């Protein structure tokens, strides 16, 4: 697993956590995949490297990201998935990949992928 920072955007109920759960399962996470809404971060160790799933929804100030020591996590190797990154705006690095999930009628979703770095370009199909 290579290093990457992926942002997940969309309104409440769009499916960001569901998407992250499916991705984590596809990467080999076994057992329960918890939402990080209350813990803010859920770490996973896989044979190919580390994965961190963040949910910044409960942040009231972007400085909470710095106070939590996440700068060190983001500086380390591995995959970082972040829901509600706008709550830590100005402190997060440029995302390699930005995934936007937009709810449509009848439980349908529109998913848009956008690369923010050369690494993100490599991740696009």
C-alpha positions in Angstrom: 0.0 0.0 0.0 1.4 3.3 -1.0 1.1 6.6 0.8 -1.9 8.8 0.0 -4.2 11.3 1.6 -7.8 11.0 0.4 -10.5 13.5 1.4 -14.2 12.4 1.4 -16.7 15.3 0.8 -20.5 15.3 0.9 -23.4 16.3 3.2 -24.6 14.3 6.2 -25.9 10.9 5.0 -24.2 11.0 1.6 -22.3 7.8 2.3 -18.8 8.9 3.2 -18.4 6.4 6.0 -20.0 3.6 4.0 -17.5 4.3 1.2 -14.6 4.3 3.7 -15.8 1.0 5.2 -16.0 -0.7 1.8 -12.5 0.6 0.9 -11.1 -0.6 4.2 -12.6 -4.0 3.6 -11.2 -4.1 0.1 -7.8 -3.3 1.5 -8.0 -6.3 3.9 -9.4 -4.9 7.2 -11.1 -7.8 9.0 -13.5 -7.4 11.9 -15.6 -4.4 12.8 -14.9 -1.2 10.9 -16.1 1.6 13.3 -17.0 5.1 12.3 -14.5 7.5 13.7 -17.2 10.2 14.5 -16.6 10.1 18.2 -13.0 8.9 18.4 -12.0 11.2 15.5 -9.5 8.7 14.3 -9.5 4.9 13.8 -6.1 3.3 12.9 -5.7 0.1 11.0 -2.5 -2.0 10.5 -2.4 -4.1 7.3 0.3 -6.2 5.8 0.9 -3.4 3.2 1.1 -0.6 5.7 -0.9 1.7 8.0 -4.3 3.2 7.3 -6.0 6.0 9.3 -9.6 6.9 9.0 -10.5 10.4 10.3 -13.8 12.1 10.9 -13.4 15.8 11.7 -17.2 16.4 11.9 -17.1 17.3 15.6 -14.3 19.8 15.3 -15.4 23.3 16.2 -12.0 24.9 15.4 -9.4 23.7 12.9 -6.8 24.2 15.6 -8.2 21.0 17.2 -6.4 19.0 14.4 -3.1 20.5 15.6 -3.9 20.0 19.3 -4.7 16.3 18.7 -1.2 15.7 17.3 -2.5 14.7 13.8 0.4 16.6 12.1 2.7 13.6 13.1 0.2 11.1 11.7 -0.1 12.9 8.4 3.7 13.2 8.2 4.0 9.4 8.5 3.7 6.8 5.8 0.4 5.2 5.0 -3.1 5.9 3.7 -5.1 8.7 5.4 -8.9 8.9 4.7 -10.6 12.1 6.0 -14.3 12.8 6.3 -15.3 16.5 6.9 -11.8 17.8 6.1 -13.2 21.3 5.8 -13.4 21.3 9.7 -9.6 21.3 9.8 -9.2 23.7 6.8 -5.9 25.4 6.5 -4.0 22.7 8.5 -4.4 19.7 6.2 -2.0 19.0 3.3 -3.3 19.1 -0.3 -5.2 15.9 -0.8 -3.9 13.4 -3.3 -7.5 12.5 -4.2 -10.7 14.3 -3.4 -13.9 12.2 -3.5 -17.2 14.0 -3.5 -20.4 12.0 -2.9 -23.6 13.7 -3.8 -27.0 12.2 -2.9 -29.5 12.0 -5.8 -33.1 10.7 -5.9 -34.0 7.1 -5.0 -30.8 6.4 -2.9 -28.6 7.0 -6.0 -25.3 8.8 -5.6 -23.0 10.8 -7.9 -19.3 10.3 -7.1 -16.7 12.7 -8.4 -13.0 12.0 -8.2 -10.4 14.8 -8.5 -6.6 14.5 -8.2 -4.9 17.2 -6.3 -1.3 15.9 -6.7 0.7 13.8 -9.1 0.1 10.9 -6.7 -3.6 11.5 -7.0 -3.3 11.3 -10.8 -1.7 7.8 -10.4 -4.7 6.7 -8.3 -7.3 7.7 -10.8 -8.7 5.0 -13.2 
